Amino acid sequence: MSFTGFPVAALDFYDDLEVDNTKAFWAAHKHVYEESVRAPMVELTDALAAEFGTAKVFRPYRDVRFAKDKTPYKTHQGAFVRVAEATGYYVDVSPRGVRLGGGFYHAPPARLAAYRAAAAHDTYGAELERLLDRLRRAGFDIGGDRLKTKPRGYDADHPRLDLLRHRSLTAGRDLGFEPVIHTAELVEVVRADWRRLTPLVDWAARHLQA
């Protein structure tokens, strides 16, 4: 089937799940999840696969083994297209509507060192600054986990200290409840934004090599 939009029932389902995150609620409403949440997400990502790659549509169950929060179900449905390790494109639907993004969300020590070396480089770091500026101007928020202080080995007056503090680096945009999320046109909205994110994704894929 082709993507026709996320129905209002998808957002309502997650509104209710946030209030009653129990196995009893899930059992009674699993059909709503399958029909109104998961199936449209698969259709959306399938429509984009030829250009960006096959997405992983995440399982709805939380891993609570080491978590203080023992609620069993995620209150959003995400999907991720992997381009390189922990690097790629993302989209999700939740009670707050639809959000999309891209970048790298995790870097173990060797890859983090490679990122910082590239961010500190006069050519590669300046390239990253320019592409992030373009994304900001296009309405994306720049996020990611960051150190509060400078990373070890770098001067406090480094011109790209803000970038060097990052341990992950993403750009995202909320579509929220815009009417387009309920229509087939969402495919082209996500496609256009993922294309805007491609320079960031490609930069990370090139430079985060351990």
C-alpha positions in Angstrom: 0.0 0.0 0.0 1.1 3.6 -0.6 1.4 6.2 2.2 -1.6 8.4 2.7 -0.6 10.2 5.9 -0.7 9.5 9.6 -4.3 9.4 10.7 -5.4 11.4 13.7 -5.9 8.1 15.5 -2.1 7.7 15.6 -1.6 10.9 17.6 -4.7 10.0 19.8 -3.2 6.6 20.5 0.0 8.1 21.9 -1.9 10.7 23.9 -3.8 7.8 25.6 -0.7 5.7 26.0 1.1 8.5 27.8 -1.8 8.4 30.3 -2.1 4.6 30.5 1.2 3.0 29.7 0.1 -0.5 30.7 0.0 -4.0 29.1 -3.8 -3.9 29.5 -4.1 -0.7 27.5 -1.7 -2.1 24.8 -3.6 -5.3 24.5 -6.9 -3.5 24.0 -5.5 -1.0 21.5 -2.7 -2.9 19.7 -4.8 -3.0 16.5 -4.8 0.8 16.5 -1.0 0.8 16.8 -0.6 -1.7 14.0 -3.1 0.0 11.6 -2.6 3.7 12.4 1.0 4.0 13.6 3.3 1.2 12.4 1.7 0.5 9.0 1.9 4.2 7.9 5.4 4.5 9.1 6.5 1.5 7.1 4.7 2.9 4.0 6.3 6.3 4.5 9.9 5.0 4.8 9.3 2.5 2.0 8.4 5.5 -0.3 11.7 7.1 0.6 13.9 3.9 0.4 14.9 4.2 -3.2 16.7 7.5 -2.5 17.9 7.2 1.1 18.0 3.5 1.9 15.9 1.0 3.9 14.7 2.2 7.3 14.6 0.3 10.5 11.2 0.9 12.1 11.8 0.6 15.8 10.0 -1.8 18.1 7.4 -0.3 20.4 8.8 -2.0 23.5 11.1 -0.2 25.9 14.2 -1.9 27.3 13.5 -1.5 31.0 16.2 -3.8 32.4 18.4 -1.0 33.7 15.8 1.9 33.7 14.1 3.5 36.7 11.1 4.1 34.5 9.5 0.7 34.1 6.7 1.7 31.7 6.7 -1.0 29.0 6.0 1.0 25.8 7.6 3.8 23.9 5.4 6.9 23.5 6.6 7.5 19.9 7.2 5.5 16.8 10.6 6.2 15.2 12.3 5.0 12.1 16.0 5.4 11.2 17.9 5.0 7.9 21.5 4.0 8.7 24.2 5.6 6.4 27.1 4.8 8.7 27.6 3.7 12.3 25.0 5.7 14.4 24.7 8.1 11.5 21.7 8.7 9.2 18.2 10.0 8.9 15.3 9.9 11.4 11.6 10.4 11.5 9.1 9.8 14.3 5.4 10.3 15.2 4.3 11.0 18.8 1.6 12.9 20.7 3.5 16.1 19.6 3.1 15.2 15.9 5.9 14.4 13.4 9.6 15.2 13.8 12.5 14.5 11.5 16.2 14.9 11.6 19.6 13.6 10.7 23.2 13.5 11.9 25.1 11.2 14.3 23.6 10.2 17.6 26.5 8.3 19.3 30.3 8.1 19.0 32.5 5.8 21.0 35.9 7.2 22.0 37.8 6.5 18.7 35.0 7.9 16.6 34.5 10.9 18.9 38.3 11.6 18.6 37.9 11.5 14.8 34.9 13.9 14.9 36.8 16.4 17.0 39.9 16.2 14.8 37.7 17.0 11.8 35.8 19.7 13.6 39.1 21.3 14.6 40.5 21.1 11.1 40.6 24.5 9.3 39.0 23.1 6.1 36.7 20.3 7.5 35.6 22.3 10.5 34.8 25.3 8.5 32.8 23.2 6.1 30.8 21.8 9.1 30.1 25.4 10.3 28.8 26.4 7.0 26.5 23.5 6.5 25.1 23.9 10.0 24.5 27.6 9.4 22.5 26.7 6.2 20.4 24.2 8.3 19.7 26.8 10.9 18.5 29.3 8.3 16.3 26.6 6.8 14.6 26.2 10.2 16.4 23.2 11.8 17.4 23.0 15.4 21.0 21.9 16.0 21.2 19.5 18.9 23.1 16.6 20.4 24.8 15.7 23.7 27.5 18.2 24.6 30.2 18.7 27.3 29.7 21.6 29.6 33.5 22.3 29.5 36.1 22.1 26.8 37.3 18.7 25.7 40.7 17.6 26.9 43.5 18.6 24.6 41.9 21.6 23.0 42.4 25.3 23.9 39.6 27.2 25.6 39.8 29.9 22.9 39.5 27.5 19.9 37.3 29.2 17.3 35.1 26.1 17.0 35.0 25.2 20.7 31.2 24.9 20.6 31.4 22.2 17.9 34.2 20.4 19.8 32.0 20.1 22.9 29.6 17.9 21.0 29.5 14.1 21.7 26.7 13.7 19.2 25.5 16.2 16.5 22.0 16.3 15.0 19.8 18.7 13.2 16.0 18.3 13.5 12.7 20.0 12.7 9.3 19.6 14.2 6.4 19.4 11.8 4.1 19.1 14.8 0.4 19.0 13.9 0.7 20.6 10.5 -2.1 19.3 8.3 0.4 17.9 5.8 1.3 15.0 8.3 -2.2 13.6 7.6 -1.7 13.5 3.9 0.4 11.7 1.2 2.3 15.0 0.7 4.3 14.2 3.9 6.5 11.9 1.8 7.8 14.9 -0.2 8.2 17.1 2.9 10.4 14.4 4.5 12.2 13.9 1.2 13.0 17.6 0.9 14.2 17.9 4.5 16.3 14.7 4.3 18.0 16.1 1.2 18.8 19.3 3.2 20.3 17.1 5.9 22.4 15.1 3.5 25.4 17.3 3.7 25.5 16.8 7.5 25.0 13.1 7.2 27.6 12.8 4.5 30.1 14.9 6.5 29.7 12.6 9.6 29.9 9.5 7.5 33.2 10.7 5.9 34.9 12.0 9.0 33.8 9.8 11.9 36.2 7.0 10.9 37.9 5.4 13.9 
